[in-house]
Amino acid sequence: LMNQVCVGPFNSAFFLAWSLAVGAWLHSGERGSGSELDLPALAGEIAAKAREEVPGLVLASGVFWLPANAANFMFVPTHLRILFMSSCSVVWGAYLSFVVHR
């Protein structure tokens, strides 16, 4: 629970910022050889996207990870716990990617 409250918002915001920055950097080369990355515009886009998406991501994180962790410790055999949580991480990463690119 503390992880979701303390680290979740920063993790979500960092993932959004990183994904948008890398996407903008990769697409800046497509516009031609003379185009440069507009950092102030990118910072504004990242801030707007973070204000829009982070509260929902924090809520979704709690809805996803709290039951996943509870199920992991209550029902999953010890030797399969890493596999289970890694599988959950793949699903969560796919959801984060979907949110960033919608």
MODELLER restraints for C-alpha pairs under 7 A, 6 or more apart:
rsr = mdl.restraints
at = mdl.atoms
rsr.add(forms.Gaussian(group=physical.xy_distance, feature=features.Distance(at['CA:4:A'], at['CA:61:A']), mean=6.97, stdev=0.5))
rsr.add(forms.Gaussian(group=physical.xy_distance, feature=features.Distance(at['CA:4:A'], at['CA:62:A']), mean=6.12, stdev=0.5))
rsr.add(forms.Gaussian(group=physical.xy_distance, feature=features.Distance(at['CA:8:A'], at['CA:58:A']), mean=5.99, stdev=0.5))
rsr.add(forms.Gaussian(group=physical.xy_distance, feature=features.Distance(at['CA:9:A'], at['CA:54:A']), mean=6.47, stdev=0.5))
rsr.add(forms.Gaussian(group=physical.xy_distance, feature=features.Distance(at['CA:9:A'], at['CA:58:A']), mean=5.86, stdev=0.5))
rsr.add(forms.Gaussian(group=physical.xy_distance, feature=features.Distance(at['CA:12:A'], at['CA:54:A']), mean=6.12, stdev=0.5))
rsr.add(forms.Gaussian(group=physical.xy_distance, feature=features.Distance(at['CA:12:A'], at['CA:57:A']), mean=6.64, stdev=0.5))
rsr.add(forms.Gaussian(group=physical.xy_distance, feature=features.Distance(at['CA:13:A'], at['CA:50:A']), mean=5.84, stdev=0.5))
rsr.add(forms.Gaussian(group=physical.xy_distance, feature=features.Distance(at['CA:13:A'], at['CA:54:A']), mean=6.16, stdev=0.5))
rsr.add(forms.Gaussian(group=physical.xy_distance, feature=features.Distance(at['CA:16:A'], at['CA:50:A']), mean=6.73, stdev=0.5))
rsr.add(forms.Gaussian(group=physical.xy_distance, feature=features.Distance(at['CA:16:A'], at['CA:100:A']), mean=6.12, stdev=0.5))
rsr.add(forms.Gaussian(group=physical.xy_distance, feature=features.Distance(at['CA:17:A'], at['CA:46:A']), mean=5.62, stdev=0.5))
rsr.add(forms.Gaussian(group=physical.xy_distance, feature=features.Distance(at['CA:20:A'], at['CA:46:A']), mean=6.73, stdev=0.5))
rsr.add(forms.Gaussian(group=physical.xy_distance, feature=features.Distance(at['CA:25:A'], at['CA:37:A']), mean=6.51, stdev=0.5))
rsr.add(forms.Gaussian(group=physical.xy_distance, feature=features.Distance(at['CA:28:A'], at['CA:35:A']), mean=6.35, stdev=0.5))
rsr.add(forms.Gaussian(group=physical.xy_distance, feature=features.Distance(at['CA:28:A'], at['CA:36:A']), mean=6.34, stdev=0.5))
rsr.add(forms.Gaussian(group=physical.xy_distance, feature=features.Distance(at['CA:28:A'], at['CA:37:A']), mean=6.01, stdev=0.5))
rsr.add(forms.Gaussian(group=physical.xy_distance, feature=features.Distance(at['CA:29:A'], at['CA:35:A']), mean=7.00, stdev=0.5))
rsr.add(forms.Gaussian(group=physical.xy_distance, feature=features.Distance(at['CA:72:A'], at['CA:81:A']), mean=6.13, stdev=0.5))
